[in-house]
Amino acid sequence: MQRPYQQNNDRLDEVAGQCSKPPYVILLMDDEECILDSYAKLLEIKGFIVVTACNGEQAIDVYHQALSSGRAVDVAIIDLTIPDGMGGNETVARIKEIDPDVRAIATTGHFQDCLTDECKKSGFVGILPKPYLLKELLEAIDRVIRTERKNPE
């Protein structure tokens, strides 16, 4: 099932009005709708703006739309394995063509230590084995956000 790009503009305005600085934008890409829905809601409760995609093609479109709208993605959480579409490694490589400074975390249910080097070569700045807790996701996002971009905004 393909899930369209979703962004709640009312939520963007509401969250932006409550924070002293603009909230961080998180892109979630996963082929499992229950993961997208549950983590998107949980991250929104924590004050993030969340955009979702169910495959690499959608993630690239969402990332490009966010850049075009002036609300760049701060962290992309990208599933490595997408059975019916473009997976994480190719997705991040294509996003790097749009934004060489993309900050992406790979997620996978098939974690092996050897994946870490492969993910770094593909452009990921971190890897998060599935299943993960909200606390682990928030810690991973925090680590990535605290690292400076190569080209500060």
C-alpha positions in Angstrom: 0.0 0.0 0.0 1.5 3.3 -1.0 1.0 6.1 1.5 1.0 9.7 0.1 3.1 12.5 1.5 1.5 13.8 4.6 2.1 17.0 6.4 -0.3 18.7 8.7 0.2 22.5 8.1 -2.1 23.4 11.1 0.2 21.4 13.3 3.3 23.2 11.8 1.8 26.5 12.7 0.7 25.3 16.2 4.1 23.8 17.1 6.0 26.8 15.7 4.0 29.2 17.8 4.8 27.3 21.0 8.6 27.0 20.6 11.1 29.7 21.1 12.9 28.4 17.9 11.4 26.6 15.0 10.8 22.9 15.7 12.9 20.3 14.0 11.6 18.5 10.9 11.9 14.8 10.8 11.4 12.6 7.8 10.3 9.0 8.6 10.6 6.4 5.8 9.3 2.9 6.5 7.2 0.4 4.5 5.2 -0.5 7.7 2.3 1.9 8.1 2.0 1.1 11.8 5.5 2.2 12.4 5.0 5.4 10.4 1.7 6.3 12.1 2.8 5.5 15.7 6.2 7.1 15.6 5.0 10.1 13.7 2.3 10.7 16.4 4.8 10.2 19.2 7.4 12.6 17.6 4.7 15.2 17.0 3.8 15.0 20.7 7.4 15.6 21.5 7.3 18.8 19.4 8.8 17.7 16.1 7.3 18.3 12.6 7.1 14.9 11.0 6.7 14.1 7.3 6.4 10.5 6.2 7.1 8.3 3.2 6.7 4.5 2.6 9.5 4.1 0.1 12.5 5.8 -1.3 10.8 7.5 -4.2 8.3 9.2 -1.8 11.1 10.0 0.6 13.0 11.8 -2.1 9.9 13.7 -3.2 9.1 14.6 0.5 12.7 15.8 1.1 12.7 17.9 -2.0 9.3 19.4 -1.1 10.5 20.3 2.3 13.6 22.0 0.9 11.5 23.9 -1.6 9.1 25.0 1.1 11.9 26.5 3.2 11.4 23.9 6.0 14.4 21.7 5.4 14.5 18.2 6.9 16.8 18.2 10.0 17.0 14.4 10.3 15.8 11.6 8.0 15.0 8.3 9.6 15.3 5.8 6.7 14.5 2.1 6.7 17.2 0.1 4.8 14.9 -2.6 3.5 11.8 -1.7 1.4 10.4 -4.8 -0.3 8.3 -3.1 -3.0 10.4 0.0 -3.6 13.7 1.9 -3.3 15.5 1.0 -0.1 17.5 3.1 2.2 21.0 3.1 0.7 19.8 4.2 -2.7 17.4 6.7 -1.2 20.1 8.4 0.8 22.5 8.5 -2.2 19.8 10.2 -4.2 18.9 12.6 -1.4 22.6 13.5 -1.2 22.4 14.7 -4.8 19.7 17.2 -3.6 21.3 18.0 -0.3 24.9 16.8 0.2 24.6 17.7 3.9 21.7 15.3 4.6 21.7 13.9 8.1 20.1 10.4 8.0 19.8 7.5 10.4 19.4 4.0 9.0 16.9 1.7 10.6 16.8 -2.0 10.0 15.3 -5.2 11.5 18.3 -7.1 10.0 21.1 -5.5 12.0 24.6 -6.9 11.7 27.8 -5.1 12.8 29.1 -5.1 9.2 26.1 -2.9 8.2 27.6 0.0 10.1 30.5 0.6 7.7 28.2 0.0 4.7 25.7 2.6 6.0 28.4 5.2 6.6 29.7 4.7 3.1 26.2 5.3 1.8 25.9 8.5 3.7 24.1 7.6 6.9 25.4 9.3 10.1 23.9 6.6 12.4 22.1 3.3 12.5 19.2 2.2 14.7 18.3 -1.5 15.0 14.6 -2.4 15.0 12.7 -2.8 17.1 13.6 0.4 18.9 12.0 2.3 21.7 10.9 5.9 21.5 13.6 6.8 23.9 16.3 5.3 21.6 14.8 7.1 18.6 14.8 10.4 20.5 18.4 9.9 21.6 19.5 9.1 18.0 17.8 12.2 16.7 19.3 14.3 19.5 22.8 13.0 18.7 22.4 13.9 15.0 20.8 17.4 15.7 23.7 18.2 18.1 26.3 17.6 15.4 26.8 20.7 13.2 26.0 20.6 9.5 28.9 21.0 7.1 27.2 24.1 5.7 25.4 25.8 8.6 22.1 27.4 7.8 
